[in-house]
Amino acid sequence: MRYWLFKSEPSTWSWDDQIAKGAAGEEWDGVRNYQARNFMREMAVGDLGFFYHSQKEKAVVGIVQVIAEAHPDSKADDPRWECVDIKAVRPFAQPVTLDQIKGDPRLADMVLVKNSRLSVQPVTEDEWRAICALGKTEIDQV
């Protein structure tokens, strides 16, 4: 299993919107960055990801799971753009802010710290564990 981070502007697609989709989940559509698209091509069903609210909140707020591998983005006119489907798994007990992440030496090399604009990015297992601990979210309850 691999770990990821999915960024969304809450005014466009929020954690509450993701939860409302239930077990059916939703396409992670609209990504128009080649590197982010390529990361989605690497994802497998069952991989887990952080759901990150960008803009004002700038925090990891929940955990999602990949439920469909990369496929054509249904909202794109260009077949080069692909997406995965994700479903909400659980909220974080306590959101983990970007400031907390930047302030934690264990996370100094995290893609979110080095390239905060990338909307889909990999997370290492150590980073996953550290952020879950900061968010008081048990890993084994995912």
N, C-alpha and C positions, 0 to 999 in steps of 0.2 A: 504494500500500500504506500501511496505517496500522499504528500500534503501540499495544499495550495492556499492562496489568498485571493478572494474575489472582492474587488472594490466597486462600490456603487454610491452614487449621490442619493441620499435618502429622498430627495424631492422627486427623483426619477423612479427609483426602485428601492424600497426600504426593506428592512428585516421583517416588518409586519406584512408587507406585500408578499415576501417569500413564504412566510408562515401560512398565509391565507391560501397558498397554492396546494398545501397539504402534501400527501404522498405522491401526487401526480407531478409535483415540481414544476419547473419552468425552464425554458431555454435561457442560457446566459448569452443573450443576443446583443447585437450592436457593437461588438468589439471590432474596431477598425485599426488595429495595430498588429503588424506581422508577428512580432515577438510574442505578444499575448495570445494570438491565434495559434501559434506554434506550440505554446505551452498547453493549450487546450487539446491539441492533437496528441499530446503525450499522456493525457489523463485516461484512467481506466475506471470502469464502473466499480464503485466501492471506495474510491479515493475520497478523502475528507478535505474540507477547506474551511478557512475562516471567512466569515461574512463581515466585511469592513465598511463602515459608513465613512465616506469621505466628506469633503467640504467642512462645515463647522464642527461636527462631532469628532471626526478623525479618531475612530475607535473600532476595535474588533468587538462585535456585539453578539455573534452567534457562530454556530458550526453547521455547515452544509455537507451534503454527500453527493458525489457525481452519480447520476442514475442513468445516463446515456452518454456514450462516447461521442467524439466529435462527428458532426454531421453538418450539412449545409444550413446556414443561418436563414430561417424562414423569412426574415425581414430584409434580407440583402438581395439586391438585383444582380450582384456579382458573385459567381460561384466560388471565387477564391476565399470568401469569408465563411468560416465555420464556427460552430459553438457546441457546447455540451449542455446537458440538462442537469439541473441540481435541485435537491429538495432540502428543506430545513430539517435539521436533526434536533438541535436544542439551542436555547439562548445561553449566553454566558451568564454566570451568576453575578459577575461584576464586569462591565465593559473594560477593555484594556485600551488606553489611549495611546496615540502616537508618541506623545511626550514620555509616557512610561516605557514604551518600547525603545525609544531613542536613549533613554536614561539607563537602560539595563545593559551592562557590558556583554552579557551572553548573547545579545541580539545585535551587536555592532555591525555584523556582516550581513544582516538580513536584507533581502532585496528591497523591502519596504523602506528601509533606512537609506539605502544607497540610490534607489530609483523610485521615489514615491509616486511618480506619475503613471507607472505601469499598472493597468487595471486588472490583470491576471498574472500571478507570479508564483513561483515555487516557494515552499517553506520546508526547511530541513526538519527532521524528527526532533532534534534538540531544540530548535526554535519553537516547534509545535508544543513540546512539553513545557517550555519556559512560559509561553504565552498562556497556556491553559492554567498553569500555576498562578500567574499574575491575576487571571480572571476568576480564580477560585472555582474552576470548572474541572471536575474529575475526568481524567482521560478514559478510565475504564467504564464510564457511564455513557460514553458516546455510542 
